C-alpha cells in the first residue's frame, strides 16, 4: 500500500502543480491583457488629444484668416478711390492758389464763387475719406510725417529743426498718408 499511496501522492502533486502553473499563466495573461488594454486605451486617448489639438489650431487659424480678409476688404473699400482722390489733389492746390490771388483783388463776387466751388469739392472729397495733415510754421520737423523740400538757415535759434514754411499741404485717405506735406526746414 505504501507504493500505492506514494503513487497517489505523486499524481496529486502532478495534478496540483499543473493547476498552479495554469493559475500563474492566467495571471500573467490577464496582466498582459490589462497592460495591452491600458496601452491601447492610453494610445487612443493620446490620439484623441492630438486630433483635438490639431482641430483647435486649424479652427483658430481659420478664424484669423477670416478676420484678416475682412480687415483687408474694409481697407480696400476705404482706399478704393485712392487714384481718383490723388488725381484731384492738384485741383485742390490750384483752388488754394486761386483763392490767395483773388484775395488780393476787390472781386468779391468772383471770390465767393470760387470759395463755393472749392468748399463743395473739399466736402465731397472729405466724405470719401480725405483729410488734411495739419502742419504749420513752427512745428517740429519729423521725417516720417513731412517731406523736406529744402533747408534754409533758421531766422532764430529756436526755429532750428522746425518747419519754417509749408509749400504744399499733405493729405490722408482714411488712416494712410497719400501725400506728405512739403515743407521748408530751418537749419
Phi, psi and omega in degrees: 000331181296325177292324179293318179297317180297318178295320180294317179296318179296319179294319178298319180294321178296320180291319181292318183297316178296325178296319179295319179295320178296320179297317179296317178298319178298317179297317179297316179297315179298317179297317179296316178297317179297315178297318179295318179296316179296317180297316178296317180296316178296319179298317179295321178296317178298315179299317179297317179297319178297315181295320177298316179298316179299317180296314181297319178295317179295318179297316179296320178296319178294319178298317177297320178298316179298316180296317182296315181292324177296316179296317179296322179294316177299318179296321179295317178296323180294322184252015181297327182265018184303315182300317180294316181295317179298323178293334181276346182300318176298329178293319176298319177298319179297321177298318178298316178295318180297317179296324178294320180286321180292329179297336179283343182257178179261011184279084182291323180295317179295316180300316180297317180296315180295321178297319179298314180294316179299314180296320179297315178297315180298317180294322178296315179291326177296321178295333178273002175107005180282135176224155180268142173275120183284113178219137176218163179300137181101344177290153178288137179284133176229118184297338179280339183247348184227156175246114181279119179276319180206165175238137179232160176299135182290136179296328177225162181295329181286349178266001179293130181078009179245167182281127179270317183211150176254115182275322182215134181292152175256155183223151174242151172236108188071239180259351185262142175280123179259340172211124179282145178292135179267124188228162173254131185248141177277140180258000000 
